[in-house]
Amino acid sequence: MAKKDSQLVRLAKLGVVKPPKEKGELARKEQSSTSDTMKLLFRCMAAYDSLADARKRRKQCRDFNAGRQWDELVYIDGQYVKEKDYIRSQGQVPIVNNIYASLIHNVTGQYRNNPTKTMVIPRQPMDNDAEEVMTNAINAVHDLNYTDDLDAQLVKEKLFSGACTQRISYDYFTERDRKDIKLRNINFNRLFFNTDIEDVRLMDDLRLIGEIHDCTID
C-alpha cells in the first residue's frame, strides 16, 4: 500500500475523511433509485387505468352535448355498426332531442352572466391598505390569466366529468415578457389520481395525483 493510501485509510478511521465508495455500492444505490422510480410509474399507471370508466362516461357526455347521441357502436350480425346506421337500416329515423346541450348552455350562461370579484377578507383585523393590496394582487393574476373564460370552461368540464382541475405554476408569459403566476385547466383525459378517495376535503385521501405530459426524448 502506498504511503498516501495508508494515510487516507488512517484519516478515514478517525472520521476525518470518508473512504471512497465502491462501485458495487454505487450500483446498488442506482438500482434502488431505478426500482423506486419504476414502482412510482406502475402506481401512476394503475391510477390512470382505474379512471378508464370515468373517461368513457365523460366522452359520452361530450358526444351527447355535440348531438352525437347515436354514434356508439353496436354488434350486429358479426360486425360493428353505429347505432344511427342500424336504425336507418330498419327504415326508421334516429331522432336527436338534445336536452343535454341546452342544460350545459344554461348553466354556463348563468355563470357568465353573474361575474364575481375575489376579495381578501382577513380573519383577524389588519391594515386596510394591506387588505386592498392583496385583493388587487389576486385580481391582477385573474386578469392576466383571463379566468372568466378559464373558469367558465371549468364549469363545463365539471358537468361533463364531475371533476374540475386547475394547475397553478410560476411560468413565463410571452406577451408580457416576464414570469408570473399561471393558471391552466387540466384535460381530464391526461389526469390521474388514486380513486379510493372518501374524504371530500381531499386532506388525507389524495395520496397521488399527476398529469400525463407528451414530451420528446430531448
N, C-alpha and C positions, 0 to 999 in steps of 0.2 A: 504494500500500500504506500502511495506517495505521501510525502510529508504534509502536503496541502490537504489531501483527502483525510488523513488522520486527524488533522486539526479541525476540519468541518464536522467529523463524527463526534469529537470531544465537545465542541460547542453545541451540537445538536442535543447531546445527552444533558447538557446543562440548561437546555431550553433557550439558548441564545439565538440559534438559527434552526429552522425546520429542515429536516433531511429532504432531499429531492424525492418527489413522488415516483413510484414505479409505474411503468407503462401499464401493467396489469390493473393497478388501482384506477388510473385514468380511464381505461377501457371499461371497467365496471361502472364508474360514475356515468360515462356516456351512455352505456347500455341501460342504466337505471333511468336516466333522463328520457331516453327514447321510449322506454316502456311506459313511463308516466304520460308521455305525450300521446302514445297510441291508446292508452286507457281513456284519456280525455276525449280523443277523437271518436272512439266507439260509444262513449256516453252521449256525445253530441249526435251521432248517427242514430242511436236508439231514440233520443228525444225527438229528432226530426221525423223518423218513421212513425212514431206514435201519434203524430199530428196529421197523418195521411187522410183519415176520415174527415177531419175538420177542413182540410184543404179541398176535398172533394165537395163537401157541402157548401163551402164558400163559392166554388166555381158554379154550382147550380144556382145560387142566389144571383150571381153576376149574369148568368145566362138568362135567367128569368127577367132581370131588370132590362136586359138588352132585347127582350122579345124572343129569345131563342128557347121557347118552352117545349118544343117538340124535337130537339136536336139530339137527344140521348139515343144511344144505340141499343137496339133490341135484337135478340137472336131469333130469327125466323127462317125455318126451312134450311137449316145448315149454314146460314150466313148472317152477318150483322148488317142491319139497315137502320137508318134513322126513323124515329117514331113518325115524323111527318110524312116520310115517303111510304111507310107501311099503311098509314091512314089513307093516303091518297090512292094507294093500290087497292083499297077496299071500296073505292068510289065515294069517299067522304072528304070533307074539307077540314083540315086541322085549324080550329078556331083559336085565336090568340086573344085572351082577355087579360091585358097586362095591368092587374091591380097592384102588383108589387112595385112597378116603376112609379106609379102615382104616389104610393106611400113614401118611397125614397125621396122623390122630389118635394113632397110636402114637408117632411121632417127637415131636410137640408135647407129648404127655403125659409122655414121658421127660424132656423139657426142664423142664417144670413141676415134676416130682417130684424133680428134682435141682438145687435152687436153689444159687447160688453168691454169695459176697460179695466185692466188689472190695477188694483190699488194696494199699497202696503199699509196694513193696519197692525201696529205693534201690540203685543200682549201687555207690555209694561209701558208707562209713559216715557216718551223720548222727545228729542228736539224736533219741532215741526219741519225745520229745514232738512234734517237728515231723512225724515219720512218722505218728503217731497222728492229728494234726490234719488232715493231708492225706487220710488214709484216711476220717476222719469227714466231711470236706467232700465227697468224691466220693460217698459213700454217702447223704449228705443230698440231693444232686442226684438220685440214683437214686430215693430215696423220694418226692421231690417230683414226679417225672415218672412214677411207677408203672411203672418199667422192667421189672418182672416180666411184666406184661401186654404192654407195648410190645415187648419182645424176643421174647416167645412169638409174637406176631403177625408179627414179622420173620422168625422161623424158618419159619413157614408160607409167607410170601412167598418165601423162599429156595427152598422146594420147588416153588412154583408157577412162578416166573420165572427162578430161578437167580441172582437179584440181590437184595440187601438193602441198602437205602439209608436213612440217617437224616440229618436236618438238625439241627445244633446252633446255637442262637442265644441271644441275651440278650433276653428278652421279658417282657411284663407278665403276671402271674398274677392273675386277678380274685379268686379265692377267698382269696388271700394278701394282696392289695392291695399288691403290690410286684413289682419286677423281679428275675428270676433266670435261671439257665441253663435253657433249654427244649429238650427233645428231641422230635423229631417224625418219624414214619415217612413216607416219600415214596411216594405211589402210583406204581407203575411206568408207568401209562398217561400220567402227566404228566412223566415223566423223559426226558431226552435227553442223550447224550454221544457223543463220536467213537467209532466202532465198529472202528477199526483198531488196537485195543489188543492188544499181545502180551506185555507185561511184567505178570505177575500182581501185582506190588507197586505198580502204578499210579504209579510215580515220575515217569517222563518221558512215557509214552504218553498219559496222560489230559490232553489239552490243552483240552478243552471239556466242561463239564457244567452242566446247568441244569434248571430246573423250570418248567413252564407254569403261570402264575397267571391265574385268571379274575377280572378286575377290572373295575369300572365305569370309565367315562371320567374321572370325578372322581378 
